[in-house]
Amino acid sequence: MSKDLNLPNMSAGGAPGKSTGLVGRIGWFFARWVVAFLFISVLQVVIYKFVPVPITLTMLMDENPVTKDWTALDDIDRDMVAAVISSEDGKFCLHSGFDQDAIMQAFKRNAQGGRIRGGSTISQQTAKNVFLWQNGGYLRKALEAWYTVLIETIWGKRRIMEVYLNVAETGIGTYGVEAGAQRYYGKSARKLSPVEAARIAAVLPQPKKREVNGAGGFTRRHGNSIARRVAVVKNEALDACVYR
C-alpha cells in the first residue's frame, strides 16, 4: 500500500525556496555593484582624459605637506620623458599596458628571494597612482589591471605620460616633475638638462629614500646610466608614441 510522501515545496514557502531567494538577492546586489563600479570607473577615466587630476589617494595619505604643480606635457622637457622611459619602462611605446617579459623577469627574481621587485609599466603605475592606493594584494592588482586597460584604451600614450609625470612622487611630499624640478634645481621642468632629468627619474622607485641633490652610491650611478640612455631613447624613437 503506497503512502503519500511529504516533499518540500521547492518553488515557494519551504526552506529551499527561501535559500534560493536569498542567493538570488545576493547575486542581484552583486551584479548591480559590479555594473555601478564599471560605470563609475569608465566615467572617471573619461573625465581625467580632459581634466587635470586634482588629488590622489597617495597625496591624501601622505603625512608630509604636499607640493604639486600640474604642468602640460608641452611644458615638460622631452629629456624628462626620455629619462622615465629609459628608467621605468623601455617598451612604453611598444606594449598595450603590460610588459609580459618584465613581469616574468620580476617573477623569477622574486622567486629567488630578496627584495620584492615589480614588473609594472608606466601605464600600470599611472593607473595605481591616480585611481588606487599604494599597498595591497590581489584585489589592488586586479583593479590596477582594469584601470590600465581603460587608460590605454581611452587616454592613449601621450595622455598617460602627461598624467604620470604630474602625479608620480618625486620626493618627500613632492608630486610631479615640475614640483621636483623647482625643488631640486629651482627651474621649470621645461628647462631640465638630460642629467637633471635623469636624476629625478632615478629617485622615482623610492622617492622618500633617494636624494636628487647630493646623490651618491647606487642613486648616482643609476642616474648617470639613465642620462646616457636618454639620447638612445630619442634617437631610436622609443618615445615616438608620445610625440607622434
N, C-alpha and C positions, 0 to 999 in steps of 0.2 A: 504494500500500500504506500503510495507516494505521499510525501509531506511537502507543504509549502515551504520554500526557502525564503527567508527574510534578507534579501540582498540590499546593500546600502544604495541609496539614491545618488548616482554619480553626477546627475545634472543639476540638482537643486536640493537644498535643505540639509543634506548629510555633511559629515566632516570632510570627505574628499572634495565635495563641491566647494566648501569654504576654502580649503587649501588651494584648489585651482584658482579660485577668485583672487586670493592673496598674491599668488605668484603672478597672475595677470596684472594686478595693480602695480606690483613692484616692477615688472617688465615695462609697463606703460610709463611709469615715473622715470625709469632709467632711460628709456627711449627719448622722452621729452627733454631730459637733462642733456643727453648727447646732442640732440638737434639744436638746443639753445647754445651749447658750447660751440658747435660748428659755426653757427650764425655769428656769434659774438667774435670768435677768433678771426673769421674772414673779414668782418667789419673793422676790427682793429687794424688788420694789415692793410686794408684799402685806405683807411684814414691816414695811416702813417706813410703811405706812398707819397702823400702830398704835404702832410703837416709835420713839422719838426717834433721829435719825441720830447715831451716836456720833462719827464722824470721817469725813473725806472725803480724797480724794487730794490736793486742793489744800492742805488743812491739813497733811497729812503731808509735802508737798514744800515747805512754807513754811520759809524759813531763819530766821525770827524765832520767838520764843516765842509760842505760840498761846493766845489768850484767847477763851473762848466760854462761853455760859450758855444752855442750851436753855430756852425760855420758851413756854408755851402761848399760842395766839392770843388767848384771852380776857384775858391779862395784858399785851397789847400795845395801846397806844392806837390807836383807829381812825384818827386822823390819820396814823399811820405807814403804815397800809395804803393810805390815800388818796394819800399822798405817793409811794409807789413805783408805784402805778398811774399817777399823773399823770406821773411821771418816766420809767418804764421801759416801760409797756405800757397805754396808754389804752383798748385794746379787750380787756383781760384777761377780762372777763365776757362778751364777745361772740363770741370765737373758740373753736376746739376745740384750741388748742395752737399754731397757726401763723397769723400775720397776713400774708396774701398781699400786701396793699398795702404794708406796711412792708418786706417782702422785696424787692419790685420797686423801691421808692424807694431802698433801700440798694444794690441792683444798679446803678441808674442813677448814683448818686453815686460809687460805686467805679469805674465805667467812665470817669468824668471825671478820675480820678487823685486824688492827695492821700491823706489818712489814711483807711485802710480802716474802714468802718462796717458794723455788722451790723444785721440786722432781727429779732433774737431776741426772742421773747416771754418773759414771766416763767416760763412753763411750760418753755420750752426752756432758759433759764438754770438753772432748778432741776434739770432732768434732767442737764445738764452738771455742775453743781456737786456733785451728790450721787453720781452714778454714774461720771463720766468725768474727764477731765483738761482743763486749760485750753487748751493749744495742740494743734494737729493739723489735718489736712486733711480730705479727703473721707470717710475712714473714721470719724473722730470725729463729723463732721456726720451721717453715716448712723446711727451708734449713738445720737446725740443725738435724732434724729427718732424712732427706735424707742422710746426711753425716754420721750419726750414723749407719744407715743400711749398708752403704758402708764399713765403717771401721770394723764393726763387721764381715762382710762377707769376706773382702779381707785381713785385717790385722790379725784378731784373738786377743784373750785376752792379750797374752803376749806383742805383739807389742803395743796395745792400752795403757797398763800400762807403758811401756817404754817411749812412746811419752808423755803421761800425766805427768810423773814425770820430764820430761825435759822442758815442756812449761808452766806448772802451775806457777802462780805468787806466790812466797814465801816471798815477802817483797817489799818494795818500790823500784821499778826499778830492782828487783831481780827475775829471772825466772829459775825454775828448782831446784830440791832438792840438786844438787851438789853445785850450787852457794849459795843456802840457808845454807847448812852445812858449807861452807867456811866462809860465812858472820857471822853466829851466833856462830859457835864453832871452827872455824879455823882448820877444819879437813875435810877429804873426806867423801862423803856420804856412802862410803863402811864401815866406822868405827863408824857409829852412834849407840848409845845405844837406847833401847826401849823408854826411857824418852825423849831423844833428838829428835828422830823421831816423837814421839807423839806431841811434842811442835811445830814442823814445820807443822805437819798435822793440828794442832788446829788453825793455822792462815790462812789456805787456803781459807775459805769462805770470809774473809775480810783482805787480806794481807796488805792493806795500813793503816788499823786502829788497827790491833792487833800486839802486840810485842812478840817476842820469848824470848829475853833476858829481864829479869826483869818483866815477865808477871805476872799480878795479876788479881783478880776478876774472871770473867767468863772464860777468856782465860786460866788461870792457872788451874782452876777446870776441864775445858774441856780437857786440855792436860793430866792431871792426869788420867781422866777417859779413854781416848784413850790408854794411856800407860798400864792400867790394862787389856784392851781388846786385846792388841797385842798378848799375849800368847794364848788367846782364838781363835783368827783368825788362828794361826798356828796349834794349837792342833786339831782344828776341820776341818782343811784343807780348810778353806774358801778362801785361796789363791792358791789352787791346780791348777787352770786353768793357772796360771802364771808360775808355776814351773814344770808342768807335763812333 
